[in-house]
Amino acid sequence: MSPLTFPEIDPIIFSLGPLHIRWYGLMYVLGFLASYYLVRRQIREYKYHQLADHFENLNLVLILGVVIGGRLGYVFFYNFSYYIAHPMEIPATWSGGMSFHGACLTLLIGGWIFCRMNKLDYWKTADIYIATLPIGLGLGRIGNFINGELYGRVTDLPWAMVFPGGGSSPRHPSQLYESFLEGFLLFLILWLVRKKPWQNNRYWPHGSILALFLVCYGCFRIVVENFREPDQQVGYLFGLFTMGQLLSACMVGCGLFVWKIRFNHTNN
């Protein structure tokens, strides 16, 4: 059986002189807009007026965190030797190279500092924002697919595709696997769980949605990494794991730790 034809979609939607509007950038914008709307909706639902007063400023901090943390995460986790030799290329995000694990770390730290400075409930605020994050993740993976990047490993499955930069062998469309698991399915889990009682009509403690995100994302990513082609400059760590699996395992551990301390705090 012949592999599926990769849909050759021009990564550039349109150009205005030297300015190029790309699908990948549009996915980021759509993800931010979806998060903006759903966070505002939750603020009204929970009557969290204190967050409403700082909403715009916190959004700016988090957007900067995504860009800066995503880029620095890629530099340090995936290509440190290259960028230490070419430091002037570190800010060149347009050339590609972003790490979600780096962005996630910066979001959590930046959000904690902002909440502490403005006397906001960090765990409650984190839950509200994190429940919307999978939308941007899912859209971002679709952007990766359109770009023909981050493709999967070679396979003979009937839905395999020959990617422009992946040689002549058919490969897993692993970007679509990630879009479904880390995007659609993870959003569905978090959005449905956020207002469900967990026992005796008691709602999940603040921080539990964040913990659930860290655990679920980490597990989904570990699974998908088995189908995704490892980054060429990194390969396999210890001859067995990819960098994405190692970082995701750390996420799972952090999620379980947050889960434990938040539920212990509630029960005390």
JOTAJO-V98805 format. One record per backbone hydrogen bond with DSSP energy under -0.5 kcal/mol. NH is the residue of the N-H (numbers start at 1). CO is the residue of the C=O. If there is no record, write none. Layout:
NH:CO / NH:CO
This chain:
4:160 / 8:6 / 9:7 / 13:11 / 13:21 / 14:21 / 16:19 / 19:16 / 20:18 / 21:14 / 21:19 / 22:20 / 23:11 / 26:22 / 27:23 / 28:24 / 29:25 / 30:26 / 31:27 / 32:28 / 33:29 / 34:30 / 35:31 / 36:32 / 37:33 / 38:34 / 39:35 / 40:36 / 41:37 / 42:38 / 43:39 / 44:40 / 45:41 / 46:42 / 47:43 / 48:43 / 49:47 / 51:48 / 52:48 / 53:49 / 54:50 / 54:51 / 55:51 / 55:52 / 58:54 / 59:55 / 60:56 / 61:57 / 62:58 / 63:59 / 64:60 / 65:61 / 66:62 / 67:63 / 68:64 / 69:65 / 70:66 / 71:67 / 72:68 / 73:69 / 74:70 / 75:71 / 76:72 / 77:73 / 78:74 / 79:74 / 79:75 / 83:79 / 84:80 / 85:81 / 86:82 / 89:86 / 90:87 / 92:89 / 93:91 / 95:92 / 96:93 / 99:70 / 103:99 / 104:100 / 105:101 / 106:102 / 107:103 / 108:104 / 109:105 / 110:106 / 111:107 / 112:108 / 113:109 / 114:110 / 115:111 / 116:112 / 117:113 / 118:114 / 119:116 / 120:115 / 122:120 / 125:121 / 126:122 / 127:123 / 128:124 / 129:125 / 130:126 / 131:127 / 132:129 / 133:129 / 133:130 / 134:130 / 135:132 / 136:132 / 136:133 / 137:133 / 138:134 / 139:135 / 140:136 / 141:137 / 142:138 / 143:139 / 144:140 / 145:141 / 146:142 / 147:143 / 148:144 / 148:145 / 149:144 / 152:172 / 153:227 / 155:170 / 160:157 / 161:171 / 162:4 / 163:161 / 166:163 / 169:166 / 171:161 / 172:153 / 174:172 / 176:173 / 177:173 / 178:174 / 179:175 / 180:176 / 181:177 / 182:178 / 183:178 / 183:179 / 184:179 / 185:180 / 186:181 / 187:183 / 188:184 / 189:185 / 190:186 / 191:187 / 192:188 / 193:189 / 194:190 / 196:193 / 198:202 / 199:202 / 202:199 / 204:196 / 207:123 / 208:205 / 211:207 / 212:208 / 213:209 / 214:210 / 215:211 / 216:212 / 217:213 / 218:214 / 219:215 / 220:216 / 221:217 / 222:218 / 223:219 / 224:220 / 225:221 / 226:223 / 227:224 / 228:224 / 229:151 / 234:231 / 235:231 / 237:241 / 239:236 / 240:237 / 241:237 / 246:242 / 247:243 / 248:244 / 249:245 / 250:246 / 251:247 / 252:248 / 253:249 / 254:250 / 255:251 / 256:252 / 257:253 / 258:254 / 259:255 / 260:256 / 261:257 / 262:258 / 263:259 / 264:260 / 265:261 / 266:262 / 267:263 / 268:264
